[in-house]
């Protein structure tokens, strides 16, 4: 399987945006943007792993016009998609960047924010070290990661349904989004890399989609698991149908409605 950070999202960005954006990511983007705006009356904000620009749009909407915003992603396909989508929104600088190797001088930003990106960084200690490095002393880090899979029914459904198609070698992608849910580990990483005033909060939300099928399309055809399916000689169509059926059984068909939960972290750069 190719690394999810290296996956070419360009062909599937529209599917990702259309079928997953409002269901999974926008509710948390609104929440995180409010938190950032409350902690940043002026200065500069760095967004990491901006994806298709869902949080970027909320940040630019909620931040004061005097606050500068730099949006980054390691994946050029997603970065290009976000930049084109938000081309009419002024006051955003776009740059390709690796969370674990940021191309910015030390103490460049007042706030660093990252929504659902940390989980896919192999070296999380280095990622926290880089986030602290580019923050001014007293600067704010705000990030979100998904809570455990069992707290997110959509993850359980997709992972288990896809596995039934490949019993001898099940795809593992949907374990990745939930690999940063250990609160003690998060606290330890933050403390070890120069953060204090740490607040870690479980935030439940409603997961709503126009249909179970729409969410299933996003999960299978708009995510890196598609590559794993194709590597195993599978076809996405029957798997999308099976996932949609399973979603409908747990959250209804049209619309689909279930629960989801993220862990939201805020901290201050202490030293």
Phi, psi and omega in degrees: 000137176287148178299137182297334177290332182266352183300137179277099182280346188311315183290341187243007182303320182293321176296316178301311181295313188286322188258340180246334188306300184286333183285314187253319196259324184296318179302318179285331176296318178298315179299313183291323178297321176297318180296317180293314181300325180292337182254006185217094178272339176203180179096218189222145180237135175247122174259130178255146178054057186289343179059228181271013172089020182292311176288324180306314180298317180293321178298312182295329179287322187267336179283152174295153182295338180281349179273125178278147182230124174247122181251131184228157170203149177284337185265113184296327179300313179290319181299316178297319179298314181297318182296319178291320180298322185254027185298335180270358180264115186278159172085031177232127172259134184250138180204137174287135182202143175265126182304326183272003180204069188285135184272047182228149177294162176298149176055045182268341190225150176274333180220138169241131183227141182212121178253117173054040177244330185301327185301333186263006178268120182298317183256089185288327176300315179294324179298314178294324179296319179291320178298319178293320183301319185275356177270145170289159176299130184087357179292164188253134168252129176228125180211160176228145173225159176287142172290182183305152183305320183294344175271358182230089185306327179299323179292318179298314182299311183295311183301313183287323181292314179297321182300328181293337178281338184225066187299332182273341182207067186292140175301146187247003187305319187284005166279330186300317183299343186249018187273002182239028187270000180279109184297322179295320178294316178301314181298318180295318179296319179296311182297318182293339184247025168090031177242146171222193186048047187277128174236125180235121190228132171279127184238104176280146177218169172270135173260113183236134175225153180299332178200158174298324180294318179301313180296322179296319177301314179298317182294323185263312185266348180249019183220162182299345179298338177302320179296320178297320179296315181291324177299332180267008179079015181273162176247135185291331186306302180298328180288319175303314180299318181293319178294319178299318178298316180294320176300314183299327180290333183257336184221011181090162186266300184221098003273170172267137181216123179212197180244162174207161181211133177241165172250124182248129185242134167231144181203164178246142175287117192259333186209000000 
